[in-house]
Amino acid sequence: MIVYTLKTCDTCRKALKWLDDEEIAYTNHDVRADGLDEATVRNVVTALGAEKAVNKRSTTWRGLSDEQKQGLTDDSAMALILANPTLMKRPVFDRAGHYLAGFDAKVQGALKAG
């Protein structure tokens, strides 16, 4: 499993600690330090949808123009995330092409179930 995180994100740190505590194997991919490629972004946006793939609570989102924020489509979400990797919702869990975003009880249950 690959976990897409941001080093400075509290939720990401909690998720990684939880995975360690649960002894669930993963590879951490920091979106800022390691970047994101087009195929990964396409897979995430296609699996989750534009609205769920973009972190609208981020400082980066708030800094975008109104034009960039309006009418979010899969294509515009992909372009925004490629240009600003920190816009991707975090953490994102990639389990062999099955994607989960965020870190709530539902995600934890799915991760435990394998």
Helices and strands as residue ranges (DSSP letters): E 2-5, H 10-21, E 27-30, H 38-48, H 50-53, H 59-62, H 66-69, H 74-83, G 85-87, E 92-95, E 98-101, H 105-113
